[in-house]
Amino acid sequence: MDTNVEVVPTASAQDATREKRRVWKDIIVITFSFFFIFGSMFNLIRLQSTLNQVEGMGVITLSIVYATVVISSMFVPKLMIYFIGHRWTIVVSWLGYIVYIAANGYAVWSTMIMASVLLGLCHAPLWTAQSSYFTIIAQHYQRLTGQSAEHVLPTFFGLFFLLYKACKLQHINAVY
C-alpha cells in the first residue's frame, strides 16, 4: 500500500466546504455593514437636535422617522422580503440609511422630511430581513456541519451583536 497517496475530497465535501465559507462570508459582510452604518447613524441621530435647530427640524424629523417605523413595521417587511428576498431587502434598506445620512449634508425641510420617511420605511425591513436571513442560513449551516441549532444560531447572532454593540459603545464613549 502506497502511503504517499493524496486523498482528494469528493465533490460533495468540496461543495460543503464552499457552502460553509459562503455562509460565514455572508455573516461577516452583513455584520460589518451594520457596524459601519450604525456607527455613523448613532452619532448622527444623537446630534440631530443640535445640527438641525432651525424651527426644531432635527427633533421633528426624528419624530417622523420613528412614527414611520411604527407604521412600516406592520406592512413593509413581509411584502419586501416576499418580492425581492432577504439579501436584496437588506441592500435596498441600506439605501434609506444612506439617503438619510446624505440628506443631512443639505438639511432643508424638504430633503429631511423625505429622507426621514424613507429611513422609517427601510428600518423595519432591514432588521426583519437580517434576523430571518440569519435564521435561515443558520439552519443551512447546521445541516452542513451537523452541529445543533442551539449552537449555530447563537454563534451567528453573538458575532453580529458583538460588533453592533461595539459601535454603540463607541458612540457612548464619544459622548463622555
C-alpha positions, 0 to 999 in steps of 0.5 A: 500500500502506497502511503504517499497517496493524496486523498482528494475530497469528493465533490460533495465535501468540496461543495460543503466546504464552499457552502460553509465559507459562503455562509460565514462570508455572508455573516461577516459582510452583513455584520460589518455593514451594520457596524459601519452604518450604525456607527455613523447613524448613532452619532448622527441621530444623537446630534440631530437636535443640535445640527438641525435647530432651525424651527426644531427640524432635527427633533421633528424629523426624528419624530417622523422617522420613528412614527414611520417605523411604527407604521412600516413595521406592520406592512413593509417587511413581509411584502419586501422580503416576499418580492425581492428576498432577504439579501436584496431587502437588506441592500435596498434598506441600506439605501434609506440609511444612506439617503438619510445620512446624505440628506443631512449634508443639505438639511432643508425641510424638504430633503429631511422630511423625505429622507426621514420617511424613507429611513422609517420605511427601510428600518423595519425591513432591514432588521426583519430581513437580517434576523430571518436571513440569519435564521435561515442560513443558520439552519443551512449551516447546521445541516452542513456541519451537523452541529445543533441549532442551539449552537449555530444560531447563537454563534451567528447572532453573538458575532453580529451583536458583538460588533453592533454593540461595539459601535454603540459603545463607541458612540457612548464613549464619544459622548463622555 
